[in-house]
Amino acid sequence: MAREQMAGGEPAARPLDPIDAAIVRLLQEDGRASIRSVAERVHVSRANAYARINRLIEDGVIRGFTARVDHERAGNGASAYITLKIVQNSWRTVREKLVTLPGVVHIALVSGDFDVLLLVHTVDNRSLRELVLTRLQAIEEVLSSRTLLVFEETDLVLGDRPGERTGE
């Protein structure tokens, strides 16, 4: 049976059953968990866990596995959220240009007083200044920007809060 497709060829979104939801939570908590460990913790066979994880990947629910990085220890001591106002209907063009900029780790089209929200990590304030005043302002579709320096950050991932660990 063929899966329904959304525009652009992606599989249509569907609600996760409780076992798939538990697998996603486990892998958010520990992306390096073995198939055996996942299977044991959600009470299914290894073959079933393997098939479910592969389906979650194919369906785009799981988009990849990554490490949580302390950006300051990795040499990026300056972080900022940058808001942009852009020319109407220029999102796709602006996005193509933003993804090429060094230090940009998150780009979102948003509603409200501004159009785009960026999260950037740079080596220092001089590099951040260069990014904002030279690189971003050179994009002709960018009408204005605002930079919000990050003094301290806490990334919340499943399992960081008491009582959220799966299987406990």
PyMOL commands that set and color helices and strands:
alter all, ss='L'
color gray80, all
select helices_A, chain A and resi 18-29+35-42+46-58+91-98+125-136
alter helices_A, ss='H'
color red, helices_A
select strands_A, chain A and resi 78-86+104-109+116-122+142-150
alter strands_A, ss='S'
color yellow, strands_A
deselect
rebuild
show_as cartoon
